[in-house]
Amino acid sequence: MSNRALLIATTAVAPLVWGSTYLATTELLPPGRPLLAALLRALPAGLLLVLLARRLPTGSWWWRAAVLGALNIGVFFALLFVAAHRLPGGVAAVLGAVQPLLVAALAPRLLGERTTALAAAAAGTGFLGVALLVLRADARLDALGATAALAGAVAMAFGTVLTRRWGQPAPLLATTGWQLVAGGLLLLPLTLAVEGLPATLNATHAAGFAYLGLLGTALAYVLWFRGVAALPATVVAPLGLLSPLVATVLGWAVLGQSLTGGQLLGAGLVLTALAAAQLAGARPAVRAALESDPRPAPRPALPPVAGRVAPAAARVSRARACAAAAGAGPRPPAAPRAPVP
């Protein structure tokens, strides 16, 4: 497996884990406290990563970390839970699936990355696949909930693009921790004002928060931001479509929910969109590698005969020139000496 394929695979682990969030929330967490769940996902995980990295922002990264933390964590989580509270899960997932389309529109303007026709088609196919996968015919549409879902997708799209644009000024654990702490601090007063703190938490609740905080947030966001920093935005964003796919599969496998033919078709379209997005992202990388091949051009070979004969001919010519300059032909034989009496 190439380094690029391995990076894509590890980045995809994040939405795969996020797909289990719905099951963990409904089965393990206290009901009716979505903001508390968001707060306890973000803030403890962020503090843990900052402690492990032992690095704080410097200079402009104080406000950049706050902006990215708001877009990727605080604002996104808050709007996500508002949408989940006011809309059926299928409607919220479909509206959230516009994020790859938004990233495809933002990448050329903010990153200078060219969005190919194949990448745009992949984003559209993924949106259609999620709609078939999770949308129901009797789904109701609430204006406030739909607005919150779309605004959450916009926030995450801008967060993804700006994370790639601004790069990584410090180790990945540190930059991920900064964003999670910033997002958690934004959620803290909102949670206290709207929901307050629960009177009690049992062992099941604690296990659920530990799973969401350590795996669903700390590990998942480290892998996600690693991919965002290293891969084109139009390659990373469609990977988020794995989340509703995994949620649907877990609902069938764990909760006994049924799957229709339309849902299976939607799952196929999501997987097709993912493959097309990765293919669209691989083409520019291959083209760039060919154009920037560092190997020197081969030296032209000498003609085979001249390469061997010319040195010998040059030596013969030099010998004849020396002989002509000395005015000497072949030496006459020396006269014999007279015998000594």
N, C-alpha and C positions, 0 to 999 in steps of 0.2 A: 504494500500500500504506500502510495506517495505521501510526502509531507502534507501536500494540499488536501488530499482526500482524508488523511487522518485529522487534520484541523477541522474540516467540515463535519466529520463524524463526531468529534468531541463537542463541537458547538451545538450539534443537534441533540446532545444529551440534555441540554437545558430545557427546550420545549417538551421533550419527552417527559421530564420530571414535572414540568408545570402542568402537563395534562392530567397528572394524578392529584392536582390541587383540589379539584371539585370533589373527588371521592374522599380525600382526607378531611376537607372542610365539613362535608355533610355527615361523615361517620365519626369523626374524632373531636371536633371543636364545639364549643358551646354555641347553641343556635342564636341567631339574631344579633350577632356582634361582628359584622364584616370589617369595620374599621379597626377594632381591636385585633382581629386576625392579621390585617395588613401591618399594623404597628408592630406586633410581636414577631412578624416575619422579618421586617426590615431592620429595626433598631438594634436588637441584640446581635443579629448576624453581622451588621456593620461594625459594631464595637469590637466584636471578636476578631474580625479581619484587620482592623486598625491596630489592635493590640499585637497581633501576630506580625504585622508588617513593621510596626514601630516607626511610622512615617506619617507626618502631617503635611497638608498642602502648603505651598509657598507661593507668594506673589499672586498672579492673576488666577491661580488655581483654587483660591478660596471661593471666588464667585463662580468660576466655571464648575467646580464640584457641586456648588449649591444649585446651579441651573440644571446640570445633568441629573442630580439627585431628585430634583422636582419633576423633571420630564419623565425619567425612566422609572422612578419609584413613587414619590409622594403623590403627585398629581395623577399619575397613571393608576395607581392602586385605588385612590379615592374615587375617581371616575368609574373605574372598573366595577367597584362594589355598588355604586349608585345605579349603574346600568343593570347589574345582576339583581338588585333589589326591585327594580321597576319593570324589568323585561324578562320574558322567558329566556332560559339559558341559550336556546338556539338563536334567538334574535340577537342577543348580545354578542355571541360568537361570530355570527355573520357580519355584523357591523364592525367588529374588531378585525375581521379578515381583510378589510380594505387597507391595512397597514402596508403590505408589500406594494400595492398600487401607489400609495403616497410616497414611499421610499423611492420607487422608480421615477416619480415626478420630481422629487427633491434632489436626487443624486447628481444629475447633470448641472444643476444650478449651484449647489453648495459644495460639491466634491469634485466637479469636473469629470465625473464618470459617465461614460456614454451608456444610455439605456437602449439596448438593442430591441428589435421587434420581438425576438424570441423571449427576452426577459419580460417585456410587457405582456405578451401572450401568456406566459407562465403565471404571472400575478393574476391576470383575469381568470385563467382556468382554475387557479387555487381558490379564488373567491367563489366561483360557481360550485366547486367541489364541496367547500364548507357549507354553502347554502343547502345543497342536497343532503349533506351528512347530518346536520343538526336542526334544520328548520322544519317546523310542523305547519300543516295547513291551517290549524286553528290558532296560530300564534297571534297575539295582540301586539299592537305597536303603540307605545307610550311616547309622547313627544319629548318629555324631559329625559326619560331613560335612553331614547335613541340619540339625543344630543350628547348625553354623557358618554355613551359608547363610542360615538364618532370622535368626540373630543379626546377621549383616552387613546384612540388609535392615532390621532394627529400628534399627541404628546409623545407617544412611544416612537413614532416615525421620526420626529425632530430629534429626539434623544439618541436614536440609533445613528442618524446622519452626523450629528454634532460630536458624538463620541468618536467616530472615525475621523472627522475633520480635525479635532483638537489633539488626537493621539493619546499616548500614554506617557506622562512625564515622570512616572515613578513605577515601582513594581506593581504587577497586576492586583495583588492582594490589597495594596494600599489604595489604589484608585477605585477599586470596587467598594472597599470599605467606606471611602469618603462619600460615595454616592448613596450607599445604603443608610449611613448616619444622617446625611442631609435630608433624605426622603423621610426617614423615621422621625426626625425632629419636626418636620413639617406636619406629619400625621399626628403627633402627640397632642397638641392642643385641640385639634379637631376631634380626636377620639374622646378626650376627656369632656368636651363640650356636648357632644352628640350622644355618646353611649355611656360614658363613665367606666369605671373599673368593675369587674364582676365581684360578687361577694365571695365566691369560692371557685376553685379550680381543682378538679379531681385528677387522678393519674392518667386517665384517658386523654383529657384535655392537654395535660403537660406533654404526653407523648406526641399528640398531634402538632402542637406548637414546636416541639423539638424537631420533628420531621420537616415541617415547612421552613423552619429557620435554618437548619443545618444543610439539608439536602435541597429543598425547594428554593432556597434563597442564596445562602453563602456559596455552596458549590455551583449551583446552576448559574448564578450571575457571574461568577469568576470565569466559567467556561464561555458564557455568552459574550461578555465584554472582550475576552481574548479573541473570539472569532470576529467580532465587530471591528476590532482594531487592525486585524490582519487580512480580512477578506473584503471584497467589494460589497457595498451595502445591498445591492440587488441580489447577491448570493445569500447573505445572511437572513434578510427579512423574511423570505418565503419559508425558511425553516420553522418559523413560528406557527405555520399551518399544521405542524405535527401535534400541537397541543390539543385542539379539538378532536383530532383523529384518535389520539390516545385516550382522551376522556370518553369518547364513544365506545371504544373497544373495552375499556375498564367497566363501563356501565353494563355492557353485555356480559363480560366474563365474571364480574364480581357481584353485580346487583341483579343479574338476571333479566336485564332489559332486552327487548327484541330488536332485531335488525331487519330493515326492509330492503327490497331491491334497490330503491332509490338511494338509501344510505350506502350500500355497497358500491353503487356507481359513483357516489360522491367521494368515497374513500379512494377509488381508483383514479378519479380526477385529481385529487390532492397529491397522490404519489406521482402522477404524471407531471403535474406542475412542479413538484420538487426536482424531478429529474431534468426537466427542461430548464429550470433556473440554474442548476449547477452546470449544465452544458453551455448555457449562454454566458456564464461567468468564466468558463474554462477557455473559450475561444480567444478573448483578448489576452489572457495570460500566455497562451501558446504563441500567439502572434508577436507579443512583446519579447518573448524569449528568443524567437527566431531572429528578430530585428536587432537584438542586443547581444548576439553570440560573441563572447569575448575571445574565441580562438582566432589566432592570426591566419591570414590567407596563406595557402601553401605556396612555397617558392617554386618558380618555374624550373623544371628539370633541364639540365644541359643535354644537348644532343648526345646520344650514347657514344658515337664514334669520336666526335671532337673531344668529349670529356676524357677519353683515354689516350688519344694520339697526340693531341696538341702539346702536352708537356714534353714528350720525347722529341717532337719535331723542333721545339724551341731549343732544346739542349744541343741538337745537331747543328742548328743554324749558328748558335753562339760559338761552337767549336770551330766552324769554318771561318767565321769572322776573325777570330783570334789568329788563326793560321795565316790568313791573308794579310793581316796587319803586320805580322812579323816577317813577311816576305819569304817565307820558308816553304819549300816543297819538301820532298823526301830527302833526308840527309845522305850525302855520298858516303860510301864505306871508307873507313879510316885506312891510311896507307900502312902497310905492314912495317914494323920496326926492323931495323938491321940487327943482325945478331951481334952480340957483344964478343969481341975477340978474347 
